[in-house]
């Protein structure tokens, strides 16, 4: 998976084109660096990183499971809406090739076994068409797929592993001075 290119978040009309291009290039480099670092983490650190993201996103009681044969259960968490609290389980795959349907089926089976109401299958890569179809086909044990691009977007949106810097860019307000000159010219015409 190659991270997609970012776009500047400010109006490009007020920012010089070369600065705009530099910002996009910089953000693309940060995105690629984040992706590469995710792939370089050992699996336990990767699970911890995803667990931290889920906690920052508002999931409660996030717990990374032991590494023994967990049957597709890497992270447990709870999602609370009002007075309803639902168990959400996650399986994470630090892959460079597509994740296949068998992992969706494995996660769904684990959901039924532990009584989870939601499953998250999270990868640094992509999902096969079979995996996508399987995830969409069962609403009794719903599985949400989060591919590498979506994962990077979540890290940026919640500023996990990255931070946002604010730059000040000053522009000259020619309209202000034009208005002043126009007002001065009106005064001179009226005073003659």
Secondary structure, 3 states (H helix, E strand, C coil): CCCCCCCCCCCCCCCCHHHHHHHHHHHHHHHHHHHHHHHHCCHHHHHHHHHHHHHHCCCEEEEECCCCCCCCCCEEEEEEECCEEEEEEEEEECCCCCECHHHHHHHHHHHHHHCCCEEEEEECCCECHHHHHHHHHCCCCCEEEECHHHHHHHHHHCCCCCCCCCCCCCCCCHHHHHHHHHHHHHHHHHHC
